[in-house]
């Protein structure tokens, strides 16, 4: 394991995996993801289907639509 990374993402749930995915899509190659168990084993697993399609805030609604 290297001692330095451009970015370190803590947590391999839906948000952490998405952050890592998008960093690599933007061309970042020196990144690492740290997860204490297996991917999506924490809060993401407990909140399955917890994303709501409707939201009064247009910015949050656009983010939900994007993801």
PDB file of N, H, CA, C and O in Angstrom:
ATOM      1  N   UNK A   1       0.840  -1.179   0.000  1.00  0.00           N
ATOM      2  CA  UNK A   1       0.000   0.000   0.000  1.00  0.00           C
ATOM      3  C   UNK A   1       0.884   1.240   0.000  1.00  0.00           C
ATOM      4  O   UNK A   1       1.902   1.297   0.690  1.00  0.00           O
ATOM      5  N   UNK A   2       0.481   2.220  -0.777  1.00  0.00           N
ATOM      6  H   UNK A   2      -0.346   2.174  -1.338  1.00  0.00           H
ATOM      7  CA  UNK A   2       1.238   3.462  -0.872  1.00  0.00           C
ATOM      8  C   UNK A   2       1.034   4.307   0.386  1.00  0.00           C
ATOM      9  O   UNK A   2       0.085   4.093   1.139  1.00  0.00           O
ATOM     10  N   UNK A   3       1.919   5.252   0.602  1.00  0.00           N
ATOM     11  H   UNK A   3       2.691   5.426  -0.010  1.00  0.00           H
ATOM     12  CA  UNK A   3       1.796   6.121   1.772  1.00  0.00           C
ATOM     13  C   UNK A   3       1.095   7.435   1.458  1.00  0.00           C
ATOM     14  O   UNK A   3       0.701   8.148   2.381  1.00  0.00           O
ATOM     15  N   UNK A   4       0.927   7.778   0.177  1.00  0.00           N
ATOM     16  H   UNK A   4       1.247   7.199  -0.573  1.00  0.00           H
ATOM     17  CA  UNK A   4       0.278   9.033  -0.204  1.00  0.00           C
ATOM     18  C   UNK A   4      -0.688   8.797  -1.365  1.00  0.00           C
ATOM     19  O   UNK A   4      -0.397   8.044  -2.295  1.00  0.00           O
ATOM     20  N   UNK A   5      -1.833   9.452  -1.287  1.00  0.00           N
ATOM     21  H   UNK A   5      -2.069  10.063  -0.531  1.00  0.00           H
ATOM     22  CA  UNK A   5      -2.835   9.406  -2.350  1.00  0.00           C
ATOM     23  C   UNK A   5      -3.336  10.816  -2.600  1.00  0.00           C
ATOM     24  O   UNK A   5      -3.282  11.673  -1.719  1.00  0.00           O
ATOM     25  N   UNK A   6      -3.815  11.042  -3.785  1.00  0.00           N
ATOM     26  H   UNK A   6      -3.860  10.346  -4.501  1.00  0.00           H
ATOM     27  CA  UNK A   6      -4.407  12.348  -4.101  1.00  0.00           C
ATOM     28  C   UNK A   6      -5.714  12.519  -3.336  1.00  0.00           C
ATOM     29  O   UNK A   6      -6.027  13.618  -2.879  1.00  0.00           O
ATOM     30  N   UNK A   7      -6.475  11.440  -3.195  1.00  0.00           N
ATOM     31  H   UNK A   7      -6.220  10.547  -3.567  1.00  0.00           H
ATOM     32  CA  UNK A   7      -7.724  11.458  -2.432  1.00  0.00           C
ATOM     33  C   UNK A   7      -7.915  10.102  -1.778  1.00  0.00           C
ATOM     34  O   UNK A   7      -7.589   9.068  -2.361  1.00  0.00           O
ATOM     35  N   UNK A   8      -8.447  10.116  -0.560  1.00  0.00           N
ATOM     36  H   UNK A   8      -8.711  10.957  -0.087  1.00  0.00           H
ATOM     37  CA  UNK A   8      -8.805   8.893   0.151  1.00  0.00           C
ATOM     38  C   UNK A   8     -10.279   9.000   0.505  1.00  0.00           C
ATOM     39  O   UNK A   8     -10.692   9.946   1.176  1.00  0.00           O
ATOM     40  N   UNK A   9     -11.065   8.046   0.061  1.00  0.00           N
ATOM     41  H   UNK A   9     -10.730   7.278  -0.485  1.00  0.00           H
ATOM     42  CA  UNK A   9     -12.499   8.013   0.342  1.00  0.00           C
ATOM     43  C   UNK A   9     -12.713   7.032   1.483  1.00  0.00           C
ATOM     44  O   UNK A   9     -12.282   5.881   1.412  1.00  0.00           O
ATOM     45  N   UNK A  10     -13.384   7.492   2.541  1.00  0.00           N
ATOM     46  H   UNK A  10     -13.734   8.427   2.599  1.00  0.00           H
ATOM     47  CA  UNK A  10     -13.647   6.651   3.703  1.00  0.00           C
ATOM     48  C   UNK A  10     -15.079   6.141   3.602  1.00  0.00           C
ATOM     49  O   UNK A  10     -16.027   6.925   3.619  1.00  0.00           O
ATOM     50  N   UNK A  11     -15.230   4.839   3.497  1.00  0.00           N
ATOM     51  H   UNK A  11     -14.460   4.202   3.483  1.00  0.00           H
ATOM     52  CA  UNK A  11     -16.551   4.227   3.437  1.00  0.00           C
ATOM     53  C   UNK A  11     -16.909   3.777   2.034  1.00  0.00           C
ATOM     54  O   UNK A  11     -16.840   4.552   1.080  1.00  0.00           O
ATOM     55  N   UNK A  12     -17.292   2.520   1.922  1.00  0.00           N
ATOM     56  H   UNK A  12     -17.349   1.890   2.697  1.00  0.00           H
ATOM     57  CA  UNK A  12     -17.617   1.943   0.626  1.00  0.00           C
ATOM     58  C   UNK A  12     -19.099   1.736   0.415  1.00  0.00           C
ATOM     59  O   UNK A  12     -19.519   0.767  -0.216  1.00  0.00           O
ATOM     60  N   UNK A  13     -19.892   2.655   0.949  1.00  0.00           N
ATOM     61  H   UNK A  13     -19.551   3.442   1.462  1.00  0.00           H
ATOM     62  CA  UNK A  13     -21.331   2.598   0.697  1.00  0.00           C
ATOM     63  C   UNK A  13     -21.672   3.279  -0.609  1.00  0.00           C
ATOM     64  O   UNK A  13     -20.802   3.499  -1.452  1.00  0.00           O
ATOM     65  N   UNK A  14     -22.924   3.610  -0.774  1.00  0.00           N
ATOM     66  H   UNK A  14     -23.631   3.432  -0.090  1.00  0.00           H
ATOM     67  CA  UNK A  14     -23.374   4.202  -2.032  1.00  0.00           C
ATOM     68  C   UNK A  14     -22.699   5.549  -2.285  1.00  0.00           C
ATOM     69  O   UNK A  14     -22.347   5.852  -3.425  1.00  0.00           O
ATOM     70  N   UNK A  15     -22.514   6.355  -1.250  1.00  0.00           N
ATOM     71  H   UNK A  15     -22.800   6.108  -0.324  1.00  0.00           H
ATOM     72  CA  UNK A  15     -21.892   7.669  -1.432  1.00  0.00           C
ATOM     73  C   UNK A  15     -20.396   7.526  -1.689  1.00  0.00           C
ATOM     74  O   UNK A  15     -19.870   8.131  -2.623  1.00  0.00           O
ATOM     75  N   UNK A  16     -19.704   6.734  -0.873  1.00  0.00           N
ATOM     76  H   UNK A  16     -20.131   6.243  -0.114  1.00  0.00           H
ATOM     77  CA  UNK A  16     -18.265   6.554  -1.059  1.00  0.00           C
ATOM     78  C   UNK A  16     -17.926   5.936  -2.400  1.00  0.00           C
ATOM     79  O   UNK A  16     -16.987   6.370  -3.067  1.00  0.00           O
ATOM     80  N   UNK A  17     -18.686   4.921  -2.799  1.00  0.00           N
ATOM     81  H   UNK A  17     -19.448   4.568  -2.257  1.00  0.00           H
ATOM     82  CA  UNK A  17     -18.445   4.287  -4.097  1.00  0.00           C
ATOM     83  C   UNK A  17     -18.706   5.264  -5.236  1.00  0.00           C
ATOM     84  O   UNK A  17     -17.990   5.265  -6.238  1.00  0.00           O
ATOM     85  N   UNK A  18     -19.736   6.097  -5.079  1.00  0.00           N
ATOM     86  H   UNK A  18     -20.318   6.096  -4.266  1.00  0.00           H
ATOM     87  CA  UNK A  18     -20.044   7.091  -6.110  1.00  0.00           C
ATOM     88  C   UNK A  18     -18.950   8.146  -6.202  1.00  0.00           C
ATOM     89  O   UNK A  18     -18.563   8.547  -7.299  1.00  0.00           O
ATOM     90  N   UNK A  19     -18.452   8.594  -5.060  1.00  0.00           N
ATOM     91  H   UNK A  19     -18.766   8.268  -4.168  1.00  0.00           H
ATOM     92  CA  UNK A  19     -17.369   9.582  -5.058  1.00  0.00           C
ATOM     93  C   UNK A  19     -16.141   9.006  -5.755  1.00  0.00           C
ATOM     94  O   UNK A  19     -15.536   9.669  -6.598  1.00  0.00           O
ATOM     95  N   UNK A  20     -15.773   7.781  -5.408  1.00  0.00           N
ATOM     96  H   UNK A  20     -16.264   7.242  -4.724  1.00  0.00           H
ATOM     97  CA  UNK A  20     -14.613   7.150  -6.040  1.00  0.00           C
ATOM     98  C   UNK A  20     -14.831   6.988  -7.547  1.00  0.00           C
ATOM     99  O   UNK A  20     -13.927   7.253  -8.340  1.00  0.00           O
ATOM    100  N   UNK A  21     -16.009   6.560  -7.930  1.00  0.00           N
ATOM    101  H   UNK A  21     -16.743   6.345  -7.286  1.00  0.00           H
ATOM    102  CA  UNK A  21     -16.334   6.394  -9.351  1.00  0.00           C
ATOM    103  C   UNK A  21     -16.188   7.712 -10.103  1.00  0.00           C
ATOM    104  O   UNK A  21     -15.566   7.762 -11.164  1.00  0.00           O
ATOM    105  N   UNK A  22     -16.763   8.779  -9.549  1.00  0.00           N
ATOM    106  H   UNK A  22     -17.268   8.738  -8.687  1.00  0.00           H
ATOM    107  CA  UNK A  22     -16.727  10.063 -10.247  1.00  0.00           C
ATOM    108  C   UNK A  22     -15.320  10.670 -10.268  1.00  0.00           C
ATOM    109  O   UNK A  22     -14.952  11.324 -11.244  1.00  0.00           O
ATOM    110  N   UNK A  23     -14.537  10.468  -9.222  1.00  0.00           N
ATOM    111  H   UNK A  23     -14.836   9.937  -8.429  1.00  0.00           H
ATOM    112  CA  UNK A  23     -13.152  10.941  -9.251  1.00  0.00           C
ATOM    113  C   UNK A  23     -12.385  10.272 -10.389  1.00  0.00           C
ATOM    114  O   UNK A  23     -11.636  10.929 -11.111  1.00  0.00           O
ATOM    115  N   UNK A  24     -12.575   8.966 -10.543  1.00  0.00           N
ATOM    116  H   UNK A  24     -13.184   8.432  -9.956  1.00  0.00           H
ATOM    117  CA  UNK A  24     -11.874   8.277 -11.629  1.00  0.00           C
ATOM    118  C   UNK A  24     -12.410   8.687 -12.993  1.00  0.00           C
ATOM    119  O   UNK A  24     -11.658   8.719 -13.967  1.00  0.00           O
ATOM    120  N   UNK A  25     -13.687   8.998 -13.075  1.00  0.00           N
ATOM    121  H   UNK A  25     -14.298   8.971 -12.284  1.00  0.00           H
ATOM    122  CA  UNK A  25     -14.247   9.483 -14.345  1.00  0.00           C
ATOM    123  C   UNK A  25     -13.650  10.829 -14.730  1.00  0.00           C
ATOM    124  O   UNK A  25     -13.518  11.142 -15.913  1.00  0.00           O
ATOM    125  N   UNK A  26     -13.286  11.632 -13.713  1.00  0.00           N
ATOM    126  H   UNK A  26     -13.394  11.377 -12.752  1.00  0.00           H
ATOM    127  CA  UNK A  26     -12.648  12.926 -13.966  1.00  0.00           C
ATOM    128  C   UNK A  26     -11.147  12.792 -14.184  1.00  0.00           C
ATOM    129  O   UNK A  26     -10.451  13.800 -14.307  1.00  0.00           O
ATOM    130  N   UNK A  27     -10.644  11.577 -14.233  1.00  0.00           N
ATOM    131  H   UNK A  27     -11.209  10.759 -14.133  1.00  0.00           H
ATOM    132  CA  UNK A  27      -9.245  11.357 -14.554  1.00  0.00           C
ATOM    133  C   UNK A  27      -8.318  11.163 -13.371  1.00  0.00           C
ATOM    134  O   UNK A  27      -7.111  11.013 -13.564  1.00  0.00           O
ATOM    135  N   UNK A  28      -8.839  11.159 -12.154  1.00  0.00           N
ATOM    136  H   UNK A  28      -9.820  11.281 -11.997  1.00  0.00           H
ATOM    137  CA  UNK A  28      -7.991  10.932 -10.988  1.00  0.00           C
ATOM    138  C   UNK A  28      -7.647   9.447 -10.929  1.00  0.00           C
ATOM    139  O   UNK A  28      -8.538   8.598 -10.937  1.00  0.00           O
ATOM    140  N   UNK A  29      -6.363   9.138 -10.871  1.00  0.00           N
ATOM    141  H   UNK A  29      -5.639   9.827 -10.864  1.00  0.00           H
ATOM    142  CA  UNK A  29      -5.965   7.733 -10.800  1.00  0.00           C
ATOM    143  C   UNK A  29      -5.300   7.387  -9.476  1.00  0.00           C
ATOM    144  O   UNK A  29      -5.182   6.208  -9.142  1.00  0.00           O
ATOM    145  N   UNK A  30      -4.873   8.361  -8.732  1.00  0.00           N
ATOM    146  H   UNK A  30      -4.968   9.319  -9.003  1.00  0.00           H
ATOM    147  CA  UNK A  30      -4.158   8.137  -7.477  1.00  0.00           C
ATOM    148  C   UNK A  30      -5.127   8.286  -6.304  1.00  0.00           C
ATOM    149  O   UNK A  30      -4.969   9.176  -5.468  1.00  0.00           O
ATOM    150  N   UNK A  31      -6.140   7.396  -6.248  1.00  0.00           N
ATOM    151  H   UNK A  31      -6.268   6.673  -6.926  1.00  0.00           H
ATOM    152  CA  UNK A  31      -7.169   7.468  -5.216  1.00  0.00           C
ATOM    153  C   UNK A  31      -7.295   6.110  -4.531  1.00  0.00           C
ATOM    154  O   UNK A  31      -6.926   5.081  -5.096  1.00  0.00           O
ATOM    155  N   UNK A  32      -7.819   6.124  -3.311  1.00  0.00           N
ATOM    156  H   UNK A  32      -8.118   6.961  -2.853  1.00  0.00           H
ATOM    157  CA  UNK A  32      -8.020   4.885  -2.561  1.00  0.00           C
ATOM    158  C   UNK A  32      -9.352   4.945  -1.841  1.00  0.00           C
ATOM    159  O   UNK A  32      -9.811   6.018  -1.449  1.00  0.00           O
ATOM    160  N   UNK A  33      -9.970   3.788  -1.669  1.00  0.00           N
ATOM    161  H   UNK A  33      -9.598   2.917  -1.988  1.00  0.00           H
ATOM    162  CA  UNK A  33     -11.201   3.666  -0.900  1.00  0.00           C
ATOM    163  C   UNK A  33     -10.916   2.772   0.292  1.00  0.00           C
ATOM    164  O   UNK A  33     -10.366   1.683   0.135  1.00  0.00           O
ATOM    165  N   UNK A  34     -11.285   3.222   1.480  1.00  0.00           N
ATOM    166  H   UNK A  34     -11.732   4.107   1.608  1.00  0.00           H
ATOM    167  CA  UNK A  34     -11.072   2.447   2.701  1.00  0.00           C
ATOM    168  C   UNK A  34     -12.436   2.037   3.243  1.00  0.00           C
ATOM    169  O   UNK A  34     -13.302   2.883   3.467  1.00  0.00           O
ATOM    170  N   UNK A  35     -12.621   0.749   3.450  1.00  0.00           N
ATOM    171  H   UNK A  35     -11.917   0.062   3.268  1.00  0.00           H
ATOM    172  CA  UNK A  35     -13.871   0.196   3.975  1.00  0.00           C
ATOM    173  C   UNK A  35     -13.516  -0.820   5.045  1.00  0.00           C
ATOM    174  O   UNK A  35     -12.642  -1.660   4.830  1.00  0.00           O
ATOM    175  N   UNK A  36     -14.173  -0.761   6.189  1.00  0.00           N
ATOM    176  H   UNK A  36     -14.883  -0.079   6.364  1.00  0.00           H
ATOM    177  CA  UNK A  36     -13.826  -1.666   7.289  1.00  0.00           C
ATOM    178  C   UNK A  36     -14.380  -3.075   7.112  1.00  0.00           C
ATOM    179  O   UNK A  36     -13.847  -4.023   7.689  1.00  0.00           O
ATOM    180  N   UNK A  37     -15.418  -3.222   6.340  1.00  0.00           N
ATOM    181  H   UNK A  37     -15.851  -2.451   5.871  1.00  0.00           H
ATOM    182  CA  UNK A  37     -15.999  -4.550   6.095  1.00  0.00           C
ATOM    183  C   UNK A  37     -16.066  -4.758   4.587  1.00  0.00           C
ATOM    184  O   UNK A  37     -15.116  -4.434   3.875  1.00  0.00           O
ATOM    185  N   UNK A  38     -17.170  -5.289   4.099  1.00  0.00           N
ATOM    186  H   UNK A  38     -17.942  -5.551   4.678  1.00  0.00           H
ATOM    187  CA  UNK A  38     -17.323  -5.418   2.655  1.00  0.00           C
ATOM    188  C   UNK A  38     -18.159  -4.257   2.132  1.00  0.00           C
ATOM    189  O   UNK A  38     -18.885  -3.613   2.889  1.00  0.00           O
ATOM    190  N   UNK A  39     -18.052  -3.997   0.841  1.00  0.00           N
ATOM    191  H   UNK A  39     -17.462  -4.520   0.226  1.00  0.00           H
ATOM    192  CA  UNK A  39     -18.753  -2.861   0.251  1.00  0.00           C
ATOM    193  C   UNK A  39     -20.252  -2.951   0.508  1.00  0.00           C
ATOM    194  O   UNK A  39     -20.839  -4.031   0.455  1.00  0.00           O
ATOM    195  N   UNK A  40     -20.850  -1.826   0.782  1.00  0.00           N
ATOM    196  H   UNK A  40     -20.373  -0.948   0.825  1.00  0.00           H
ATOM    197  CA  UNK A  40     -22.290  -1.632   1.038  1.00  0.00           C
ATOM    198  C   UNK A  40     -22.810  -2.445   2.215  1.00  0.00           C
ATOM    199  O   UNK A  40     -24.007  -2.726   2.276  1.00  0.00           O
ATOM    200  N   UNK A  41     -21.952  -2.831   3.148  1.00  0.00           N
ATOM    201  H   UNK A  41     -20.979  -2.603   3.099  1.00  0.00           H
ATOM    202  CA  UNK A  41     -22.390  -3.628   4.293  1.00  0.00           C
ATOM    203  C   UNK A  41     -22.895  -2.772   5.450  1.00  0.00           C
ATOM    204  O   UNK A  41     -23.466  -3.306   6.401  1.00  0.00           O
ATOM    205  N   UNK A  42     -22.700  -1.470   5.389  1.00  0.00           N
ATOM    206  H   UNK A  42     -22.236  -1.037   4.616  1.00  0.00           H
ATOM    207  CA  UNK A  42     -23.085  -0.604   6.499  1.00  0.00           C
ATOM    208  C   UNK A  42     -24.443   0.037   6.302  1.00  0.00           C
ATOM    209  O   UNK A  42     -25.436  -0.648   6.054  1.00  0.00           O
ATOM    210  N   UNK A  43     -24.483   1.345   6.412  1.00  0.00           N
ATOM    211  H   UNK A  43     -23.677   1.901   6.613  1.00  0.00           H
ATOM    212  CA  UNK A  43     -25.742   2.088   6.345  1.00  0.00           C
ATOM    213  C   UNK A  43     -26.450   1.934   5.013  1.00  0.00           C
ATOM    214  O   UNK A  43     -27.681   1.921   4.972  1.00  0.00           O
ATOM    215  N   UNK A  44     -25.712   1.818   3.931  1.00  0.00           N
ATOM    216  H   UNK A  44     -24.713   1.828   3.965  1.00  0.00           H
ATOM    217  CA  UNK A  44     -26.342   1.656   2.617  1.00  0.00           C
ATOM    218  C   UNK A  44     -27.231   0.424   2.596  1.00  0.00           C
ATOM    219  O   UNK A  44     -28.345   0.470   2.074  1.00  0.00           O
ATOM    220  N   UNK A  45     -26.755  -0.661   3.152  1.00  0.00           N
ATOM    221  H   UNK A  45     -25.850  -0.698   3.576  1.00  0.00           H
ATOM    222  CA  UNK A  45     -27.531  -1.893   3.171  1.00  0.00           C
ATOM    223  C   UNK A  45     -28.801  -1.727   3.995  1.00  0.00           C
ATOM    224  O   UNK A  45     -29.854  -2.243   3.620  1.00  0.00           O
ATOM    225  N   UNK A  46     -28.711  -1.013   5.112  1.00  0.00           N
ATOM    226  H   UNK A  46     -27.856  -0.594   5.416  1.00  0.00           H
ATOM    227  CA  UNK A  46     -29.863  -0.838   5.998  1.00  0.00           C
ATOM    228  C   UNK A  46     -30.889   0.134   5.431  1.00  0.00           C
ATOM    229  O   UNK A  46     -32.043   0.131   5.859  1.00  0.00           O
ATOM    230  N   UNK A  47     -30.490   0.953   4.488  1.00  0.00           N
ATOM    231  H   UNK A  47     -29.553   0.955   4.140  1.00  0.00           H
ATOM    232  CA  UNK A  47     -31.385   1.967   3.930  1.00  0.00           C
ATOM    233  C   UNK A  47     -31.770   1.645   2.489  1.00  0.00           C
ATOM    234  O   UNK A  47     -32.012   2.552   1.692  1.00  0.00           O
ATOM    235  N   UNK A  48     -31.827   0.378   2.160  1.00  0.00           N
ATOM    236  H   UNK A  48     -31.631  -0.358   2.808  1.00  0.00           H
ATOM    237  CA  UNK A  48     -32.171   0.000   0.787  1.00  0.00           C
ATOM    238  C   UNK A  48     -33.512   0.606   0.397  1.00  0.00           C
ATOM    239  O   UNK A  48     -34.474   0.559   1.164  1.00  0.00           O
ATOM    240  N   UNK A  49     -33.565   1.166  -0.786  1.00  0.00           N
ATOM    241  H   UNK A  49     -32.784   1.204  -1.409  1.00  0.00           H
ATOM    242  CA  UNK A  49     -34.758   1.830  -1.325  1.00  0.00           C
ATOM    243  C   UNK A  49     -35.126   3.065  -0.515  1.00  0.00           C
ATOM    244  O   UNK A  49     -36.280   3.492  -0.530  1.00  0.00           O
ATOM    245  N   UNK A  50     -34.166   3.638   0.185  1.00  0.00           N
ATOM    246  H   UNK A  50     -33.228   3.291   0.196  1.00  0.00           H
ATOM    247  CA  UNK A  50     -34.435   4.812   1.006  1.00  0.00           C
ATOM    248  C   UNK A  50     -34.331   6.127   0.263  1.00  0.00           C
ATOM    249  O   UNK A  50     -34.529   7.183   0.863  1.00  0.00           O
ATOM    250  N   UNK A  51     -34.030   6.096  -1.018  1.00  0.00           N
ATOM    251  H   UNK A  51     -33.869   5.238  -1.506  1.00  0.00           H
ATOM    252  CA  UNK A  51     -33.961   7.329  -1.798  1.00  0.00           C
ATOM    253  C   UNK A  51     -35.349   7.648  -2.329  1.00  0.00           C
ATOM    254  O   UNK A  51     -35.996   6.808  -2.954  1.00  0.00           O
ATOM    255  N   UNK A  52     -35.788   8.847  -2.079  1.00  0.00           N
ATOM    256  H   UNK A  52     -35.262   9.529  -1.572  1.00  0.00           H
ATOM    257  CA  UNK A  52     -37.133   9.246  -2.480  1.00  0.00           C
ATOM    258  C   UNK A  52     -37.075  10.028  -3.784  1.00  0.00           C
ATOM    259  O   UNK A  52     -36.213  10.888  -3.963  1.00  0.00           O
ATOM    260  N   UNK A  53     -37.987   9.727  -4.682  1.00  0.00           N
ATOM    261  H   UNK A  53     -38.687   9.028  -4.536  1.00  0.00           H
ATOM    262  CA  UNK A  53     -37.982  10.349  -6.009  1.00  0.00           C
ATOM    263  C   UNK A  53     -38.477  11.786  -5.984  1.00  0.00           C
ATOM    264  O   UNK A  53     -38.118  12.566  -6.866  1.00  0.00           O
ATOM    265  N   UNK A  54     -39.280  12.159  -5.014  1.00  0.00           N
ATOM    266  H   UNK A  54     -39.572  11.526  -4.297  1.00  0.00           H
ATOM    267  CA  UNK A  54     -39.836  13.508  -4.960  1.00  0.00           C
ATOM    268  C   UNK A  54     -39.158  14.314  -3.870  1.00  0.00           C
ATOM    269  O   UNK A  54     -38.923  13.814  -2.770  1.00  0.00           O
ATOM    270  N   UNK A  55     -38.847  15.561  -4.179  1.00  0.00           N
ATOM    271  H   UNK A  55     -39.038  15.967  -5.073  1.00  0.00           H
ATOM    272  CA  UNK A  55     -38.230  16.444  -3.201  1.00  0.00           C
ATOM    273  C   UNK A  55     -38.585  17.872  -3.555  1.00  0.00           C
ATOM    274  O   UNK A  55     -38.576  18.244  -4.728  1.00  0.00           O
ATOM    275  N   UNK A  56     -38.897  18.677  -2.550  1.00  0.00           N
ATOM    276  H   UNK A  56     -38.904  18.375  -1.597  1.00  0.00           H
ATOM    277  CA  UNK A  56     -39.292  20.065  -2.785  1.00  0.00           C
ATOM    278  C   UNK A  56     -38.111  20.938  -3.207  1.00  0.00           C
ATOM    279  O   UNK A  56     -38.301  21.942  -3.894  1.00  0.00           O
ATOM    280  N   UNK A  57     -36.913  20.575  -2.809  1.00  0.00           N
ATOM    281  H   UNK A  57     -36.758  19.760  -2.250  1.00  0.00           H
ATOM    282  CA  UNK A  57     -35.724  21.349  -3.168  1.00  0.00           C
ATOM    283  C   UNK A  57     -35.290  20.961  -4.582  1.00  0.00           C
ATOM    284  O   UNK A  57     -34.937  19.805  -4.812  1.00  0.00           O
ATOM    285  N   UNK A  58     -35.306  21.899  -5.535  1.00  0.00           N
ATOM    286  H   UNK A  58     -35.593  22.839  -5.348  1.00  0.00           H
ATOM    287  CA  UNK A  58     -34.963  21.548  -6.920  1.00  0.00           C
ATOM    288  C   UNK A  58     -33.532  21.037  -7.085  1.00  0.00           C
ATOM    289  O   UNK A  58     -33.269  20.216  -7.963  1.00  0.00           O
ATOM    290  N   UNK A  59     -32.607  21.513  -6.250  1.00  0.00           N
ATOM    291  H   UNK A  59     -32.821  22.180  -5.537  1.00  0.00           H
ATOM    292  CA  UNK A  59     -31.222  21.035  -6.338  1.00  0.00           C
ATOM    293  C   UNK A  59     -31.107  19.581  -5.897  1.00  0.00           C
ATOM    294  O   UNK A  59     -30.429  18.781  -6.543  1.00  0.00           O
ATOM    295  N   UNK A  60     -31.768  19.244  -4.800  1.00  0.00           N
ATOM    296  H   UNK A  60     -32.318  19.894  -4.276  1.00  0.00           H
ATOM    297  CA  UNK A  60     -31.748  17.863  -4.318  1.00  0.00           C
ATOM    298  C   UNK A  60     -32.477  16.960  -5.309  1.00  0.00           C
ATOM    299  O   UNK A  60     -32.030  15.844  -5.573  1.00  0.00           O
ATOM    300  N   UNK A  61     -33.589  17.432  -5.855  1.00  0.00           N
ATOM    301  H   UNK A  61     -33.952  18.339  -5.640  1.00  0.00           H
ATOM    302  CA  UNK A  61     -34.332  16.646  -6.843  1.00  0.00           C
ATOM    303  C   UNK A  61     -33.471  16.372  -8.074  1.00  0.00           C
ATOM    304  O   UNK A  61     -33.498  15.266  -8.614  1.00  0.00           O
ATOM    305  N   UNK A  62     -32.707  17.372  -8.520  1.00  0.00           N
ATOM    306  H   UNK A  62     -32.685  18.270  -8.081  1.00  0.00           H
ATOM    307  CA  UNK A  62     -31.826  17.182  -9.677  1.00  0.00           C
ATOM    308  C   UNK A  62     -30.726  16.173  -9.360  1.00  0.00           C
ATOM    309  O   UNK A  62     -30.385  15.343 -10.202  1.00  0.00           O
ATOM    310  N   UNK A  63     -30.165  16.240  -8.137  1.00  0.00           N
ATOM    311  H   UNK A  63     -30.442  16.914  -7.452  1.00  0.00           H
ATOM    312  CA  UNK A  63     -29.140  15.280  -7.729  1.00  0.00           C
ATOM    313  C   UNK A  63     -29.715  13.869  -7.672  1.00  0.00           C
ATOM    314  O   UNK A  63     -29.081  12.918  -8.126  1.00  0.00           O
ATOM    315  N   UNK A  64     -30.922  13.735  -7.110  1.00  0.00           N
ATOM    316  H   UNK A  64     -31.437  14.508  -6.741  1.00  0.00           H
ATOM    317  CA  UNK A  64     -31.558  12.423  -7.047  1.00  0.00           C
ATOM    318  C   UNK A  64     -31.843  11.890  -8.444  1.00  0.00           C
ATOM    319  O   UNK A  64     -31.705  10.693  -8.697  1.00  0.00           O
ATOM    320  N   UNK A  65     -32.238  12.769  -9.341  1.00  0.00           N
ATOM    321  H   UNK A  65     -32.350  13.741  -9.136  1.00  0.00           H
ATOM    322  CA  UNK A  65     -32.518  12.355 -10.714  1.00  0.00           C
ATOM    323  C   UNK A  65     -31.240  11.894 -11.407  1.00  0.00           C
ATOM    324  O   UNK A  65     -31.256  10.940 -12.185  1.00  0.00           O
ATOM    325  N   UNK A  66     -30.125  12.583 -11.116  1.00  0.00           N
ATOM    326  H   UNK A  66     -30.112  13.358 -10.484  1.00  0.00           H
ATOM    327  CA  UNK A  66     -28.837  12.238 -11.721  1.00  0.00           C
ATOM    328  C   UNK A  66     -28.348  10.874 -11.258  1.00  0.00           C
ATOM    329  O   UNK A  66     -27.803  10.103 -12.048  1.00  0.00           O
ATOM    330  N   UNK A  67     -28.542  10.577  -9.974  1.00  0.00           N
ATOM    331  H   UNK A  67     -28.984  11.204  -9.332  1.00  0.00           H
ATOM    332  CA  UNK A  67     -28.046   9.325  -9.425  1.00  0.00           C
ATOM    333  C   UNK A  67     -29.041   8.228  -9.636  1.00  0.00           C
ATOM    334  O   UNK A  67     -28.798   7.089  -9.237  1.00  0.00           O
TER     335      UNK A  67
END
